[in-house]
């Protein structure tokens, strides 16, 4: 199982690394191994039919009323697009950040067709004030209470049942904190 080979470097370097690894895995004279290879490099999906045994699959997604819903099952074929910004939204990133990310994505896609290095001039806009990374609708004020509860706990002396009850208490505290957000 290989996940996001080539990430953590420039886009084109990462793509080149992932492509070379994929060729090595699929080539019948080299590794020829059955593998799961997760990637966001859509360019690699074009290799199906060109590399021995390569098959594309993706997580099924449905768009309902402008919202993306991940359907929790796998379908054959390549995805029609990336959903990274939607995942950030679902993870609780503030809507102003999500909106700005879409604006930047659209500008980058328009300005960078066929370029080796991303052109970012003309994209920077002065941000007014401070934006929260996570949605202001999420209330994290309960965190101090949870931390104090954890600090006071004698975990080494708990029975498995006591530990389960303690975990349940922490979960209830977290749910209570989120519902008052």
Secondary structure, 3 states (H helix, E strand, C coil): CEECCCCCCCHHHHHHHHHHHHHHHHCCCCCCCCCCEECCCHHHHHHECCECCCCCEEEEEEEECCEEEEEEEEEECCCCCCCHHHHHHHCCECHHHHHHHHHHHHHHHHHCCCCCCCCCCCCCCCCCCCCCCECCCCCCCCHHHHHHHHHHCCHHHCCHHHHHHHHHHHHHHHHHHHHCC
